[in-house]
Amino acid sequence: MSTAGLQDRPAELLAQLLRFDTTNPPGDERACIAFIAEQLQALGCEVRTIADASGRPNLVARLPGRGEAAPLLLQGHVDVVAARGDWQHPPFAGEIADGYIWGRGALDMKGGVAMMLAAFMRTKTGGREPPGDVILCILADEEAGSDHGADFLVREHPELFEGVRFSIGEFGGFTMPIAGTTFYPIMVAEKQVCWTRGVARGPGGHGSMPIRGGAVGKLGRLLHRLDRRRLPVHVTPVVRSMVDAIVPEVPAPVGLMLRSVLRPQLTDRLLDALGERGSVFDPLLHNTASVTILGGGEKINVIPDEVSFEIDCRLLPGFGPEDVFAELRALARTELELEVIRYEPVAAEPDLTLFDTLAGTLRELDPSAKPIPLLLPGVTDGRFFSRLGIQTYGFLPMQLPEEMGFMRLIHSVDERLPVDSVEFGTQAIARVLERFR
């Protein structure tokens, strides 16, 4: 099958990308990156592939602009998580069936890469230069921490992104229905990774002589309280802006409830009452801590004098490791030794200069659209580009059926994207490339 003109067939382009097994680990992105490079070179684009000692490539292409705006960065990754379980369609076949493109990475994030790539190629062939240079950066290794991808490029090749103010990447621009209104959340901020190692200490001894208040008991108190309680409520400016944008568009009772969620003395009780419906807002109003690894003891008849644990902490913008450490100690009501394994800060306040351009583009393509700012509870490669002062917007527009469950399908069985959504997103990004400032 010819790959010429794939910019006009973005669904087929996505299907081609899904056929490359880029499961990470090991994350062999080479063939996929080479395919993308071929498409760009066929249109006369200058392409660079850059890799660290691992040999895992990242692709950078630049489209010259008119010099009326700072360069705009389009960045996305092509590695994917493992595809376990029973799929209706093979996860690396790139099959188009029942109005969907099926495969691991359709949502996270080869679908977005296909949109950005097709929009970049359309701009190249359209005969009109964009306001400023457009830099397309296709990345490796996002699903395993980005050591060989965005982190490497920002550390070793920051000159590639000189002058860039804004970046478009994952996640945002998808439809999110609330009380009969279709919102399009655009990610303007994300939480911060703060992986933590902890130790609880206490007297050790013989297993036949039980010890109360020992290391295991201290850890047990922390685990029990994390299972039953949340860390303290914090209302950040982005979340307040998000709620402020939703309230006028929904029925008064729903709006009143959302306003009340922002009152810390009511937040947790309302989230409990909302159940699954409140799950969208829960991690946006708290620092979170999930204990993921436990270790301790070497012999069944010896009570250990220390036990270790590792916690995946996700911090709200504006908070640091010592803030969440204090919250964990207060929750556990015991002394814990805590140290940072990996902390990746982001800017406390987003730069919203480009937001209106993105929102206006969505309204043009869907007059019923209600764009709103979004704080992402997870992390993206945007956290690395923020070190260079680059504001990332999650803007991969997708019109999705309400029953599809966007967030539930990411990293799950039967990941898929509606065929029409790929063209919708491509059009949206292509229009942004015509008018960004």
Sequence and secondary structure as in RCSB ss.txt:
>XXXX:A:sequence
MSTAGLQDRPAELLAQLLRFDTTNPPGDERACIAFIAEQLQALGCEVRTIADASGRPNLVARLPGRGEAAPLLLQ
GHVDVVAARGDWQHPPFAGEIADGYIWGRGALDMKGGVAMMLAAFMRTKTGGREPPGDVILCILADEEAGSDHGA
DFLVREHPELFEGVRFSIGEFGGFTMPIAGTTFYPIMVAEKQVCWTRGVARGPGGHGSMPIRGGAVGKLGRLLHR
LDRRRLPVHVTPVVRSMVDAIVPEVPAPVGLMLRSVLRPQLTDRLLDALGERGSVFDPLLHNTASVTILGGGEKI
NVIPDEVSFEIDCRLLPGFGPEDVFAELRALARTELELEVIRYEPVAAEPDLTLFDTLAGTLRELDPSAKPIPLL
LPGVTDGRFFSRLGIQTYGFLPMQLPEEMGFMRLIHSVDERLPVDSVEFGTQAIARVLERFR
>XXXX:A:secstr
   TTGGG HHHHHHHHHTS  BTTTT  HHHHHHHHHHHHHTT  EEEEE TT  EEEEEEE   SSS  EEEE
EE  B    S  SS TTS  EETTEEESTTTTTTHHHHHHHHHHHHHHHHSS   SS EEEEEES GGGTSTTTH
HHHHHH GGGGTT  EEEESS  B EEETTEEEEEEEEEE EEEEEEEEEE   EETTS  TT HHHHHHHHHHH
HHH    B   HHHHHHHHHHGGGS HHHHHHHHHHTSHHHHHHHHHHHGGGGTTTGGGSB EEEEEEEEE SST
TEE SEEEEEEEEEE TT  HHHHHHHHHHHHTS  EEEEEEEE   SS   TTHHHHHHHHHHH TT EEEEEE
ESS  THHHHGGGT EEEE   B   GGG HHHHTTSTT EEEHHHHHHHHHHHHHHHHH  
